[in-house]
Amino acid sequence: MKNMTSVAQGFTKSLAMTVVSEIGDKTFFAAAILAMRHPRRLVLSGCLAALIVMTILSAAVGWAAPNLISRAWTHHITTILFFGFGLWSLWDGFNDKGEAEELAEVEAKLDADWKANTGTAKAGSKDSDELKKQRRTFLSQFFSPILLKAFSITFFGEWGDKSQIATIGLAADENPFGVVIGGIVGQALCTTAAVIGGKSLASQISEKIAALSGGVLFIVFGIQSFLSTVE
């Protein structure tokens, strides 16, 4: 019963943290824009695969942390991280540059990448089909280039993001299994909304409200962690 409670607590915290962190995030915008240009199922598969891998890796690091340093230290570090990310999110919320500008920035980057790839494809159009087959990588024979693109953009876009570090801290202080399931469910909800809703949904989401909500949530987690005892 106690174990189920810890799993539920980790799940709830991870789900709430993921949703408020990812709504209006750059990877959210990227998924929305990619879904407008490519098959949605491939974009959704690539983005979700990257986020699931990232969540599992982050939770694994958090789970291993108490084995490397004392449980008390990981608990104190996690508490500090929650307060730090809370203040960071509040600062972003009050000083954000606006959803339209960030959406335009992400779209410009994807446009540049798309044009570069198109140019490369045109330059190599004279190659024979046999030569093209020889140049294909092992992975591209099994995975769509669109899926790989969505995966790489999302994975490296999330690497080092505060949501990743927060997941590590959460897994160090809560049940890692609950954190993983909550994180995956939260990522699935946000990414599916981005892919299905597309650019119109992304442009209507208030990143300022999302950042402020995330800041308050992190501070609440920090207070709870500060008041809780280390087992």
C-alpha positions as CSV (number, residue, x, y, z in Angstrom):
1,M,0.0,0.0,0.0
2,K,2.8,2.4,0.9
3,N,4.6,1.5,-2.3
4,M,1.5,2.2,-4.4
5,T,1.1,5.6,-2.6
6,S,4.7,6.5,-3.5
7,V,4.2,5.5,-7.1
8,A,1.0,7.6,-7.3
9,Q,2.7,10.6,-5.7
10,G,5.6,10.3,-8.2
11,F,3.2,9.9,-11.1
12,T,1.1,12.9,-10.1
13,K,4.1,15.2,-9.6
14,S,5.8,14.1,-12.8
15,L,2.6,14.5,-14.9
16,A,1.8,18.0,-13.6
17,M,5.5,19.1,-13.9
18,T,5.7,17.7,-17.5
19,V,2.5,19.3,-18.7
20,V,3.2,22.8,-17.4
21,S,6.8,22.6,-18.6
22,E,6.2,21.3,-22.1
23,I,3.1,23.3,-23.1
24,G,4.5,26.2,-25.2
25,D,8.0,24.9,-25.1
26,K,10.3,25.1,-28.2
27,T,9.9,21.3,-28.8
28,F,6.1,21.8,-28.6
29,F,6.3,24.4,-31.4
30,A,8.7,22.3,-33.4
31,A,6.3,19.3,-33.3
32,A,3.4,21.5,-34.3
33,I,5.3,22.9,-37.3
34,L,6.7,19.6,-38.4
35,A,3.2,18.1,-38.3
36,M,2.1,20.7,-40.8
37,R,4.7,19.6,-43.4
38,H,5.0,15.9,-42.8
39,P,2.8,12.9,-42.0
40,R,1.5,13.4,-38.5
41,R,2.0,9.7,-37.5
42,L,5.7,9.9,-38.3
43,V,6.2,13.2,-36.5
44,L,4.3,12.0,-33.5
45,S,6.2,8.7,-33.4
46,G,9.6,10.5,-33.7
47,C,8.8,13.1,-31.0
48,L,7.3,10.7,-28.6
49,A,10.1,8.2,-29.0
50,A,12.7,10.9,-28.2
51,L,10.7,12.2,-25.2
52,I,10.2,8.6,-23.8
53,V,13.9,7.9,-24.1
54,M,14.8,11.2,-22.5
55,T,12.3,10.6,-19.6
56,I,13.7,7.1,-18.9
57,L,17.3,8.3,-19.1
58,S,16.6,11.2,-16.7
59,A,14.7,9.0,-14.3
60,A,17.5,6.4,-14.3
61,V,20.0,9.1,-13.5
62,G,17.8,10.3,-10.7
63,W,17.3,6.8,-9.4
64,A,21.1,6.2,-9.4
65,A,21.9,9.5,-7.7
66,P,21.1,8.3,-4.1
67,N,23.5,5.3,-4.6
68,L,26.3,7.7,-5.5
69,I,25.8,10.3,-2.8
70,S,23.8,10.1,0.5
71,R,20.0,10.2,0.4
72,A,20.0,13.3,2.5
73,W,22.2,15.2,0.1
74,T,20.0,14.2,-3.0
75,H,16.9,15.3,-1.1
76,H,18.5,18.7,-0.2
77,I,19.7,19.2,-3.8
78,T,16.3,18.3,-5.2
79,T,14.7,20.9,-2.9
80,I,17.1,23.6,-4.0
81,L,16.4,22.6,-7.7
82,F,12.7,22.9,-7.2
83,F,13.0,26.4,-5.7
84,G,15.5,27.4,-8.3
85,F,13.4,26.2,-11.3
86,G,10.4,27.8,-9.7
87,L,12.0,31.2,-9.6
88,W,13.5,30.7,-13.1
89,S,10.1,29.9,-14.5
90,L,8.5,32.9,-12.8
91,W,11.3,35.1,-14.2
92,D,10.6,33.7,-17.7
93,G,6.9,34.3,-17.3
94,F,7.3,37.9,-16.4
95,N,10.1,38.6,-18.9
96,D,9.2,36.3,-21.8
97,K,9.7,37.6,-25.4
98,G,6.3,36.5,-26.5
99,E,4.8,33.3,-28.0
100,A,4.7,34.8,-31.5
101,E,8.4,35.6,-31.5
102,E,9.5,32.2,-30.1
103,L,7.2,30.5,-32.6
104,A,8.7,32.6,-35.4
105,E,12.2,31.7,-34.2
106,V,11.5,28.0,-34.2
107,E,9.8,28.2,-37.6
108,A,12.7,30.1,-39.1
109,K,15.2,27.4,-37.9
110,L,13.1,24.7,-39.4
111,D,12.7,26.6,-42.6
112,A,16.4,27.0,-43.0
113,D,16.9,23.3,-42.3
114,W,14.2,22.4,-44.8
115,K,15.6,24.6,-47.5
116,A,19.1,23.2,-47.0
117,N,17.9,19.7,-47.3
118,T,15.9,20.6,-50.4
119,G,18.9,22.1,-52.0
120,T,21.0,19.1,-51.2
121,A,18.3,16.9,-52.7
122,K,18.2,18.9,-55.9
123,A,22.0,18.9,-56.2
124,G,22.1,15.2,-56.0
125,S,19.1,14.5,-58.3
126,K,21.3,13.5,-61.1
127,D,22.8,10.6,-59.2
128,S,21.6,7.1,-60.3
129,D,19.1,5.2,-58.2
130,E,21.7,2.5,-57.6
131,L,24.2,5.1,-56.3
132,K,21.5,6.5,-54.0
133,K,20.8,3.1,-52.5
134,Q,24.5,2.6,-51.8
135,R,24.6,5.9,-49.9
136,R,21.7,5.1,-47.7
137,T,22.7,4.6,-44.1
138,F,21.7,1.4,-42.2
139,L,19.2,3.2,-40.1
140,S,17.5,5.0,-43.0
141,Q,16.6,1.7,-44.6
142,F,14.4,0.9,-41.5
143,F,13.3,4.3,-40.3
144,S,11.8,7.2,-42.2
145,P,14.0,10.3,-42.4
146,I,11.1,12.3,-41.2
147,L,10.8,10.2,-38.1
148,L,14.5,10.5,-37.5
149,K,14.4,14.2,-38.0
150,A,11.5,14.6,-35.5
151,F,13.4,12.3,-33.0
152,S,16.7,14.2,-33.2
153,I,15.1,17.7,-33.1
154,T,13.1,16.8,-30.0
155,F,15.8,14.8,-28.2
156,F,18.6,17.4,-28.6
157,G,16.1,20.2,-28.0
158,E,15.2,18.6,-24.6
159,W,18.8,17.8,-23.6
160,G,19.8,20.0,-20.7
161,D,16.4,21.7,-20.6
162,K,15.1,22.5,-17.1
163,S,12.4,19.9,-17.5
164,Q,15.0,17.2,-18.0
165,I,17.0,18.3,-14.9
166,A,13.8,18.5,-12.9
167,T,12.9,15.0,-13.9
168,I,16.3,13.8,-12.6
169,G,15.7,15.6,-9.3
170,L,12.1,14.3,-9.0
171,A,13.2,10.7,-9.6
172,A,15.9,11.1,-6.9
173,D,13.3,12.1,-4.4
174,E,10.2,10.2,-5.5
175,N,9.4,6.7,-6.9
176,P,11.2,6.5,-10.2
177,F,8.6,4.2,-11.7
178,G,5.8,6.7,-11.0
179,V,8.0,9.5,-12.3
180,V,8.6,7.7,-15.6
181,I,4.9,6.8,-16.2
182,G,3.8,10.3,-15.3
183,G,6.4,11.9,-17.5
184,I,5.5,9.7,-20.4
185,V,1.8,10.3,-20.1
186,G,2.4,14.1,-19.8
187,Q,4.7,14.1,-22.8
188,A,2.2,12.0,-24.8
189,L,-0.6,14.5,-24.0
190,C,1.4,17.6,-24.9
191,T,3.0,16.1,-28.1
192,T,-0.3,14.7,-29.3
193,A,-1.9,18.1,-28.8
194,A,0.9,19.8,-30.7
195,V,0.8,17.4,-33.6
196,I,-3.0,17.3,-33.9
197,G,-3.6,21.0,-33.1
198,G,-0.8,22.2,-35.3
199,K,0.5,25.7,-35.5
200,S,-2.9,27.3,-34.7
201,L,-3.0,25.6,-31.3
202,A,0.6,26.5,-30.6
203,S,0.0,30.2,-31.5
204,Q,-3.0,30.3,-29.1
205,I,-1.2,28.9,-26.1
206,S,0.0,31.5,-23.6
207,E,3.5,30.6,-22.8
208,K,3.5,33.3,-20.1
209,I,0.7,31.6,-18.2
210,A,2.4,28.2,-18.7
211,A,5.7,29.6,-17.3
212,L,4.0,31.2,-14.3
213,S,2.0,28.0,-13.6
214,G,5.2,26.0,-13.8
215,G,7.0,28.4,-11.5
216,V,4.3,28.1,-8.9
217,L,4.2,24.3,-9.2
218,F,8.0,24.0,-8.8
219,I,7.9,26.2,-5.7
220,V,5.0,24.1,-4.2
221,F,7.1,21.0,-4.9
222,G,10.1,22.7,-3.2
223,I,8.1,23.6,-0.1
224,Q,6.7,20.1,0.1
225,S,10.2,18.6,-0.3
226,F,11.6,21.1,2.4
227,L,8.9,20.1,4.9
228,S,9.2,16.3,4.2
229,T,11.6,14.1,6.2
230,V,14.3,12.0,4.5
231,E,13.7,8.3,5.0
